[in-house]
Amino acid sequence: MPAYLDNNATTMVAPEVREAILPLLADEYGNPSSMHRLGGQSGMLMEQARQKIAAGLNCDPDEIIFTSCGTEGDNTAIFSALEAQPEKRHIITTRVEHPAVLNVAKHYERKGYDVTYLSVDSKGKFDMDQYRTAFRPDTALVSVMYANNESGVISPIKEMAEIAKKHGVLFHTDAVQAVGKIAIDLQNLPVDYLVLSGHKIHAPKGIGALFVRKNAPFRPFMLGGHQEHGRRGGTENLPGIVGLGVAMDLAVKHIDDENTRVRAMRDRLEKGLMAAIPDSIINGDQEMRLPNTLSIAFKYIEGEAMLLMLDQFGIAASSGSACTSGSLEPSHVLRAMGVPFTFAHGSLRFSLSTYNTDEDIDLVLRELPPIISRLREMSPFRRGDEGLDWVDDHDH
Ligand SMILES: *Cc1c(COP(=O)(O)O)cnc(C)c1O
């Protein structure tokens, strides 16, 4: 792909990660639980990887459990906290979580739990007063994402975790989009559970990690063998684990680049598009935002049409729609932010990584404005001249 700008969806496997994994797909195939030399070698590689993850987050290696993905980590954290406190039947989470959290909350709601979904303002920020007053004596868990995958908006996680701690309530954060972009220091961040995913930080798909703080309750979500000290059954995904360790080292190494060069590229893209394309808005707070993410909306356009046309120029981005059940509804995140209907449909998300170059940005700045002009000329909704003007504050 000439210009891959969809890194919040998934990332390229880093060459260093690929190199580290390849031998494990050839001769080094031992089971870490085996007593022979091949197994011992695998076990050693696995523990080295665990140490790298722990070093990247500043926690103890024993506090890291390998999972199959971010989704499993989120499910496990929530399940653990609720199973360990069966008498507590209230959860606090937010309207803008990833489905890996949102659908777990909905599942427990159907089982009779009360769930408070914190709302966000038009910039994607939480109402902290709503948060402070949401706690109840039977609140079991708070689950708030560290940074939003669509808008890039960063949550005040430290402040929110401290408030939960004051109430004696467990705190989980989905940090899948934060790792590698925001420095994480678990000695200075009072969360009980934190989740990351390999394929969002240049490791392969199918590997993730869950931090569980010492003394935080834990109940295995995956029952089976004694792997991970009985905390997660199933023979370990050694290639994934080793790849994740290398990716974590790289994520720490690249964090400055993400916050300087990558941020500058994102800002140039944002300024260039805003200047070239009238009737465009930025979704989400521009200050408290991941350095790699730009969610931008163009009035009177269908996001999917833009994506297809960009794709012809080798530009990969994503839209702000959740293509569920065949209808192109604006995503739950944009709806929660109250992005006007006429804009929400024309939302694009560009998400960069350390592997992007200035040429990628030049390509988008050259190709997107004429695409928008063409689509707007074809749009029946453009000026309402056919009596079809979309209502701005359509109830959604
Ligand atoms: C991608 C993502 C997930 C899910 O991770 P998988 O490894 O794909 O299961 C969860 N939360 C956020 C914020 C994400 O961006």
The ligand as an SDF file (V2000), in Angstrom:
LIG
                    3D

 15 15  0  0  0  0  0  0  0  0999 V2000
   -8.3840   -2.8480   18.2630 C   0  0  0  0  0  0  0  0  0  0  0  0
   -8.9200   -2.4990   19.5800 C   0  0  0  0  0  0  0  0  0  0  0  0
   -9.3780   -3.4900   20.4540 C   0  0  0  0  0  0  0  0  0  0  0  0
   -9.4340   -4.9380   20.0930 C   0  0  0  0  0  0  0  0  0  0  0  0
   -8.1810   -5.5250   19.9890 O   0  0  0  0  0  0  0  0  0  0  0  0
   -8.0620   -6.9350   19.2080 P   0  0  0  0  0  0  0  0  0  0  0  0
   -6.6760   -7.3730   19.4550 O   0  0  0  0  0  0  0  0  0  0  0  0
   -8.3530   -6.6310   17.7760 O   0  0  0  0  0  0  0  0  0  0  0  0
   -9.0840   -7.8360   19.8010 O   0  0  0  0  0  0  0  0  0  0  0  0
   -9.8420   -3.0970   21.6910 C   0  0  0  0  0  0  0  0  0  0  0  0
   -9.8490   -1.8040   22.0470 N   0  0  0  0  0  0  0  0  0  0  0  0
   -9.4190   -0.8250   21.2370 C   0  0  0  0  0  0  0  0  0  0  0  0
   -9.4340    0.5870   21.7130 C   0  0  0  0  0  0  0  0  0  0  0  0
   -8.9500   -1.1370   19.9700 C   0  0  0  0  0  0  0  0  0  0  0  0
   -8.5370   -0.1600   19.1640 O   0  0  0  0  0  0  0  0  0  0  0  0
  1  2  1  0
  2  3  1  0
  2 14  2  0
  3  4  1  0
  3 10  2  0
  4  5  1  0
  5  6  1  0
  6  7  2  0
  6  8  1  0
  6  9  1  0
 10 11  1  0
 11 12  2  0
 12 13  1  0
 12 14  1  0
 14 15  1  0
M  END
$$$$
